[in-house]
Amino acid sequence: MTYLRLVNRATLALSMIVFAGYGEKAFAGETLDKIRERGKVLCGVSPVHIKDPTRIGQDRSGLDRLTCTIYSAAVLGDATKIEFVPVSAKLRFKALQRGDYDVLVRGTTWTLKRDAGLGLHFAGINFYDGQGFIARKELGLSSIKDVEKASICVETNTTSSGNLDDLVRQHNLGLDIVRYHSFKEAKAAFFSGRCDIYTADRSTLAASRLSTAPNPENYVILPDIISKEPLGPVVRDDDKEWYRIVKWGLNAVIEAEERGISSTNLTEMAASSNVAVQRLLGIKPGIGKPLGLDDKWASRVIAQVGNYAEMYDQTVGKNSRMGLDRGLNALWKDGGLMYAPPLR
């Protein structure tokens, strides 16, 4: 037998041993260990509800905060074991990089440069949005491209700011861009009359009109959508185990909606003979060990937080003051983009 064959056989045998062990091992990363020791998950969020940091809120930042609680329910068994850490758009990535919080869920758009150039990982999408415009109705605009001369407010250090620059250059629009360092400043400037138009994600515009406009009927959200804004949770790229927990936690609530499992029928669905349902609820083992969790983690999330539809409806959908249609955030089988890979 040649030396090469001996080496190949030895390598194959070693590989079989390694992969056999891999299949049985439960992984627990450094972040997960710190969370368990600390007794709570730290989640970076928008400072919209800074006066009451514990508030979920009926807006898209409320959906982000509910998303945060997925991870405390999964890891610690209690969705309330969460600390919301308010952070500005400017500082959100640096704060995550230095470990100020475990996960960032702050209306953050998934882009190539952010995903590949900052030492971070996007772990999925909890809301599909698009950049739009709100204007004073008296301007008589039916499209942003109708503008001949107007001022427009935008928050710096956001994709909205860069997209606006591209739009103005491409169409040679007569827009005087006024930039502000925070969402709060930009919104206040617009509704106090310092700008004619305000641009941000459309969900933000809808919430702002309801919460801040002195007379909401005097403002119109234009039909223009100039960008794709896939928003979702972000983690550091130095802990793949935590990244997987964040990713599959979000997938679990989407899968729960697709399987018809909600916080209100969990006991009933636990009696289902459907293997996929049994696996998701931890009746059939398998979804816990690869993440360093027990098999009941997804069941806890559904019981305490709800499925994706419940989360959406409570914060931005039909049961909220915003009343947004599901649109792109409907399940794939209902004409939307929400889709979870198989949890098996």
HELIX and SHEET records of a PDB file:
HELIX    1   1 TYR A    3  GLU A   24  1                                  22    
HELIX    2   2 GLU A   30  ARG A   38  1                                   9    
HELIX    3   3 PRO A   47  HIS A   49  5                                   3    
HELIX    4   4 ARG A   60  LEU A   76  1                                  17    
HELIX    5   5 ARG A   92  GLN A   97  1                                   6    
HELIX    6   6 LEU A  112  GLY A  117  1                                   6    
HELIX    7   7 LYS A  137  LEU A  139  5                                   3    
HELIX    8   8 ILE A  144  ASP A  146  5                                   3    
HELIX    9   9 THR A  159  HIS A  171  1                                  13    
HELIX   10  10 PHE A  183  PHE A  191  1                                   9    
HELIX   11  11 ARG A  202  SER A  211  1                                  10    
HELIX   12  12 PRO A  216  ASN A  218  5                                   3    
HELIX   13  13 LYS A  240  GLU A  258  1                                  19    
HELIX   14  14 LEU A  266  MET A  269  1                                   4    
HELIX   15  15 VAL A  275  LEU A  280  1                                   6    
HELIX   16  16 LYS A  289  LEU A  291  5                                   3    
HELIX   17  17 TRP A  297  GLN A  304  1                                   8    
HELIX   18  18 TYR A  308  THR A  315  1                                   8    
HELIX   19  19 GLY A  327  ASN A  329  5                                   3    
HELIX   20  20 TRP A  332  ASP A  334  5                                   3    
SHEET    1   A 3 ILE A  82  PRO A  86  0                                        
SHEET    2   A 3 VAL A  41  VAL A  45  1                                        
SHEET    3   A 3 VAL A 103  LEU A 104  1                                        
SHEET    1   B 2 LEU A 120  PHE A 122  0                                        
SHEET    2   B 2 VAL A 234  ARG A 236 -1                                        
SHEET    1   C 2 PHE A 127  ASP A 129  0                                        
SHEET    2   C 2 GLU A 229  LEU A 231 -1                                        
SHEET    1   D 5 LEU A 175  TYR A 180  0                                        
SHEET    2   D 5 ALA A 150  GLU A 155  1                                        
SHEET    3   D 5 ILE A 197  ASP A 201  1                                        
SHEET    4   D 5 GLN A 131  ARG A 136 -1                                        
SHEET    5   D 5 TYR A 219  ILE A 221 -1                                        
END                                                                             
